[in-house]
Amino acid sequence: MIVLGIVTAAIFSLYGVIDIALWSWSPVLYVPLIAWYAYWSRQRPKSRPALRHSGKYIAVMLFMMLALQLCTFWIPQTWLFAIPKFLALAAVFTGSLWIMRRETIKSRIKDGNEQAI
């Protein structure tokens, strides 16, 4: 989860610093993450999907989408200016993913308790 936030922050912080053709190929960095997740998820029991998400989950998801849109206005011209953008985006993305995971777990627990009755 942390690696996903860091890779996403790295991709979006390099926009404007590297050549646009090279930047358009940067989502290839997700391929090893997808392969690792597919291998890792096969070893675990299949989890039940959450039936509904909480309002906090939706608010954090919208905040993350807003941060992603706002980061396109901040185009660094050098590598030195890309470092603060990377740090800010990494903090926003990893924090948002962490909160969204926590809310999903709470929703599953609440759903499990309601089904037991």
DOVEXGU-282432 format. One record per residue: residue number from 1; residue in three letters; x, y, z of N, C-alpha, C in turn. Coordinates in nm, 3 decimals, padded with zeros to 5 digits. Atoms other than C-alpha are relative to their C-alpha. Example, Ala and Ser with C-alpha at 12.3 -4.5 7.8 and 13.67 -1.06 7.14 Angstrom:
2
roza	marti	n.east	n.north	n.up	ca.east	ca.north	ca.up	c.east	c.north	c.up
1	Ala	00.089	-00.119	00.000	01.230	-00.450	00.780	00.090	00.120	00.000
2	Ser	-00.082	-00.119	-00.006	01.367	-00.106	00.714	-00.077	00.109	00.073
REM end
This chain:
117
roza	marti	n.east	n.north	n.up	ca.east	ca.north	ca.up	c.east	c.north	c.up
1	Met	00.083	-00.118	00.000	00.000	00.000	00.000	00.088	00.126	00.000
2	Ile	-00.092	-00.113	-00.004	00.283	00.236	00.084	00.075	00.011	-00.132
3	Val	-00.072	00.000	00.126	00.469	00.134	-00.231	-00.088	00.054	-00.113
4	Leu	00.092	-00.053	00.101	00.161	00.207	-00.442	-00.009	00.152	00.007
5	Gly	00.003	-00.145	-00.016	00.141	00.558	-00.298	00.129	00.067	-00.045
6	Ile	-00.129	-00.057	00.038	00.512	00.618	-00.353	00.019	-00.004	-00.152
7	Val	-00.013	00.010	00.146	00.507	00.493	-00.714	-00.091	00.100	-00.069
8	Thr	00.092	-00.097	00.059	00.201	00.704	-00.794	00.052	00.142	00.018
9	Ala	-00.057	-00.133	-00.024	00.362	01.010	-00.635	00.120	00.025	-00.089
10	Ala	-00.117	-00.017	00.086	00.681	00.950	-00.831	-00.041	00.027	-00.144
11	Ile	00.044	-00.019	00.138	00.496	00.924	-01.161	-00.054	00.141	-00.020
12	Phe	00.062	-00.131	00.020	00.295	01.241	-01.110	00.092	00.116	00.037
13	Ser	-00.093	-00.109	-00.030	00.584	01.442	-00.965	00.103	00.020	-00.111
14	Leu	-00.096	-00.012	00.110	00.801	01.374	-01.271	-00.059	00.066	-00.123
15	Tyr	00.062	-00.064	00.115	00.551	01.534	-01.507	00.059	00.140	-00.018
16	Gly	-00.062	-00.129	00.029	00.727	01.831	-01.668	00.150	-00.001	00.019
17	Val	-00.145	00.008	-00.022	01.074	01.725	-01.554	00.064	-00.088	-00.106
18	Ile	-00.055	00.090	00.102	01.131	01.434	-01.790	-00.078	00.019	-00.130
19	Asp	00.064	-00.010	00.131	01.040	01.407	-02.157	-00.139	-00.064	00.006
20	Ile	00.139	00.046	-00.006	00.668	01.355	-02.217	-00.014	-00.142	-00.055
21	Ala	00.006	00.136	00.053	00.730	01.038	-02.421	00.045	-00.101	00.106
22	Leu	-00.046	00.087	-00.109	00.924	00.885	-02.134	-00.102	-00.002	00.113
23	Trp	00.099	-00.006	-00.108	00.662	01.003	-01.883	-00.123	-00.082	-00.034
24	Ser	00.119	00.077	00.037	00.381	00.839	-02.081	00.023	-00.150	00.016
25	Trp	-00.032	00.141	-00.025	00.561	00.504	-02.037	00.022	-00.030	00.148
26	Ser	-00.027	00.023	-00.142	00.603	00.550	-01.661	-00.102	-00.087	00.071
27	Pro	00.089	00.096	-00.067	00.286	00.356	-01.567	00.044	-00.145	-00.011
28	Val	-00.054	00.136	00.006	00.486	00.047	-01.665	00.057	-00.039	00.137
29	Leu	-00.049	00.030	-00.135	00.621	00.078	-01.308	-00.103	-00.075	00.083
30	Tyr	00.104	00.074	-00.073	00.288	-00.066	-01.192	00.003	-00.149	-00.029
31	Val	00.000	00.142	00.038	00.354	-00.401	-01.366	00.060	-00.089	00.109
32	Pro	-00.050	00.085	-00.108	00.582	-00.541	-01.090	-00.092	00.000	00.122
33	Leu	00.094	-00.004	-00.113	00.331	-00.424	-00.828	-00.120	-00.090	-00.023
34	Ile	00.114	00.085	00.033	00.046	-00.599	-01.006	00.039	-00.147	00.008
35	Ala	-00.047	00.139	-00.007	00.251	-00.919	-01.041	00.019	-00.044	00.144
36	Trp	-00.019	00.036	-00.141	00.347	-00.913	-00.673	-00.134	-00.016	00.070
37	Tyr	00.130	00.008	-00.065	-00.012	-00.846	-00.565	-00.076	-00.126	-00.043
38	Ala	00.066	00.121	00.047	-00.143	-01.131	-00.782	00.059	-00.123	00.068
39	Tyr	-00.064	00.112	-00.069	00.112	-01.370	-00.629	-00.039	-00.002	00.148
40	Trp	00.030	-00.009	-00.143	00.043	-01.246	-00.276	-00.146	-00.033	00.029
41	Ser	00.142	00.022	-00.027	-00.336	-01.256	-00.304	-00.042	-00.144	-00.022
42	Arg	00.034	00.141	00.019	-00.337	-01.618	-00.421	00.025	-00.081	00.125
43	Gln	-00.034	00.074	-00.121	-00.191	-01.725	-00.087	-00.096	00.029	00.115
44	Arg	00.091	-00.039	-00.107	-00.465	-01.559	00.119	-00.141	-00.045	-00.033
45	Pro	00.140	00.034	00.029	-00.828	-01.659	00.159	-00.071	00.120	-00.063
46	Lys	00.071	-00.107	00.069	-01.068	-01.462	-00.055	-00.085	00.078	00.099
47	Ser	00.074	-00.083	-00.095	-01.210	-01.169	00.139	-00.134	00.041	-00.061
48	Arg	00.132	-00.045	00.046	-01.570	-01.061	00.120	00.009	00.146	-00.039
49	Pro	-00.001	-00.142	00.037	-01.624	-00.735	-00.065	-00.091	00.080	00.094
50	Ala	00.083	-00.087	-00.081	-01.762	-00.444	00.131	-00.126	00.034	-00.080
51	Leu	00.125	-00.027	00.070	-02.127	-00.393	00.046	-00.019	00.149	-00.027
52	Arg	00.011	-00.145	00.017	-02.115	-00.018	00.096	00.117	00.066	00.072
53	His	-00.110	-00.072	-00.061	-01.847	00.232	00.176	-00.055	00.112	00.086
54	Ser	00.042	-00.106	-00.090	-01.869	00.486	00.453	00.020	00.135	-00.065
55	Gly	-00.015	-00.135	00.052	-01.893	00.857	00.396	00.144	00.048	00.011
56	Lys	-00.140	-00.039	-00.017	-01.539	00.899	00.527	00.086	-00.058	-00.113
57	Tyr	-00.073	00.063	00.110	-01.410	00.655	00.264	-00.019	00.081	-00.129
58	Ile	00.029	-00.076	00.122	-01.581	00.849	-00.015	00.066	00.137	00.006
59	Ala	-00.062	-00.132	-00.014	-01.456	01.183	00.123	00.150	-00.007	-00.022
60	Val	-00.145	00.014	00.018	-01.096	01.061	00.136	00.033	-00.032	-00.146
61	Met	-00.023	00.031	00.141	-01.124	00.916	-00.216	-00.013	00.127	-00.085
62	Leu	00.017	-00.125	00.074	-01.255	01.250	-00.345	00.116	00.096	00.028
63	Phe	-00.115	-00.084	-00.035	-00.974	01.432	-00.159	00.124	-00.045	-00.079
64	Met	-00.114	00.051	00.074	-00.718	01.205	-00.325	-00.012	00.035	-00.148
65	Met	00.021	-00.039	00.139	-00.871	01.271	-00.667	00.023	00.150	-00.020
66	Leu	-00.023	-00.144	00.008	-00.868	01.646	-00.598	00.149	00.032	00.006
67	Ala	-00.144	-00.020	-00.010	-00.502	01.630	-00.494	00.069	-00.039	-00.131
68	Leu	-00.057	00.042	00.127	-00.425	01.443	-00.815	-00.026	00.105	-00.108
69	Gln	00.030	-00.104	00.098	-00.598	01.711	-01.021	00.080	00.128	00.028
70	Leu	-00.074	-00.121	-00.034	-00.431	01.996	-00.832	00.150	-00.013	-00.026
71	Cys	-00.144	00.018	00.024	-00.086	01.844	-00.875	00.036	00.027	-00.145
72	Thr	-00.032	-00.029	00.140	-00.116	01.895	-01.250	00.026	00.149	-00.022
73	Phe	-00.028	-00.143	00.012	-00.106	02.273	-01.191	00.141	00.034	00.047
74	Trp	-00.134	-00.022	-00.054	00.230	02.242	-01.010	00.098	-00.078	-00.087
75	Ile	-00.092	00.067	00.092	00.476	02.162	-01.289	00.141	00.046	00.033
76	Pro	-00.138	-00.039	-00.032	00.835	02.160	-01.163	00.085	00.003	-00.126
77	Gln	-00.087	-00.014	00.116	01.101	02.270	-01.408	00.133	-00.073	00.018
78	Thr	-00.126	00.071	-00.025	01.400	02.101	-01.241	-00.025	-00.112	00.100
79	Trp	00.010	00.110	-00.095	01.466	01.794	-01.032	-00.010	00.051	00.143
80	Leu	00.003	-00.055	-00.135	01.515	02.014	-00.727	-00.142	00.038	00.041
81	Phe	00.138	-00.036	-00.030	01.156	02.138	-00.749	-00.093	-00.121	-00.003
82	Ala	00.083	00.121	00.002	01.025	01.786	-00.812	00.002	-00.073	00.134
83	Ile	-00.009	00.070	-00.130	01.140	01.664	-00.469	-00.110	00.042	00.097
84	Pro	00.111	-00.035	-00.090	00.891	01.872	-00.262	-00.135	-00.047	-00.053
85	Lys	00.126	00.049	00.057	00.613	01.776	-00.503	-00.015	-00.148	00.027
86	Phe	00.004	00.143	-00.029	00.704	01.409	-00.463	-00.033	-00.025	00.147
87	Leu	00.026	00.020	-00.143	00.708	01.436	-00.083	-00.145	00.033	00.036
88	Ala	00.138	-00.038	-00.029	00.373	01.615	-00.074	-00.099	-00.104	-00.055
89	Leu	00.090	00.100	00.059	00.207	01.369	-00.311	00.011	-00.135	00.069
90	Ala	-00.017	00.127	-00.071	00.355	01.068	-00.133	-00.075	00.003	00.133
91	Ala	00.072	-00.011	-00.127	00.216	01.194	00.198	-00.150	-00.006	-00.021
92	Val	00.145	-00.001	00.026	-00.129	01.259	00.050	-00.048	-00.138	-00.045
93	Phe	00.045	00.128	00.053	-00.152	00.931	-00.143	00.009	-00.112	00.103
94	Thr	-00.011	00.108	-00.099	-00.019	00.700	00.128	-00.095	00.021	00.116
95	Gly	00.095	-00.026	-00.108	-00.225	00.872	00.396	-00.142	-00.030	-00.042
96	Ser	00.135	00.027	00.049	-00.538	00.851	00.183	-00.025	-00.149	-00.015
97	Leu	00.017	00.145	00.014	-00.484	00.485	00.097	-00.010	-00.069	00.136
98	Trp	00.004	00.057	-00.134	-00.423	00.408	00.463	-00.139	00.020	00.063
99	Ile	00.132	-00.029	-00.056	-00.748	00.576	00.571	-00.107	-00.080	-00.073
100	Met	00.098	00.076	00.076	-00.943	00.409	00.290	00.002	-00.148	00.039
101	Arg	-00.009	00.140	-00.044	-00.814	00.066	00.395	-00.061	-00.018	00.138
102	Arg	00.056	00.008	-00.135	-00.902	00.134	00.759	-00.153	00.006	-00.004
103	Glu	00.145	-00.012	00.010	-01.255	00.239	00.663	-00.062	-00.125	-00.063
104	Thr	00.050	00.124	00.059	-01.298	-00.072	00.447	-00.005	-00.111	00.104
105	Ile	-00.002	00.101	-00.105	-01.199	-00.294	00.738	-00.112	00.025	00.100
106	Lys	00.109	-00.032	-00.092	-01.440	-00.111	00.969	-00.135	-00.034	-00.061
107	Ser	00.126	00.030	00.068	-01.717	-00.149	00.711	-00.025	-00.150	-00.004
108	Arg	00.016	00.146	00.002	-01.653	-00.524	00.681	-00.036	-00.053	00.138
109	Ile	00.032	00.043	-00.137	-01.659	-00.566	01.059	-00.143	00.034	00.034
110	Lys	00.138	-00.042	-00.027	-01.982	-00.369	01.085	-00.099	-00.086	-00.077
111	Asp	00.086	00.085	00.081	-02.137	-00.570	00.800	-00.007	-00.141	00.057
112	Gly	-00.001	00.133	-00.061	-02.030	-00.896	00.963	-00.081	-00.007	00.128
113	Asn	00.078	-00.003	-00.123	-02.183	-00.793	01.294	-00.150	00.011	-00.030
114	Glu	00.141	-00.014	00.034	-02.510	-00.695	01.125	-00.055	-00.129	-00.058
115	Gln	00.047	00.125	00.057	-02.534	-01.026	00.937	-00.014	-00.109	00.104
116	Ala	00.007	00.104	-00.103	-02.484	-01.228	01.254	-00.131	00.004	00.075
117	Ile	00.126	-00.013	-00.076	-02.812	-01.101	01.398	-00.113	-00.066	-00.073
REM end
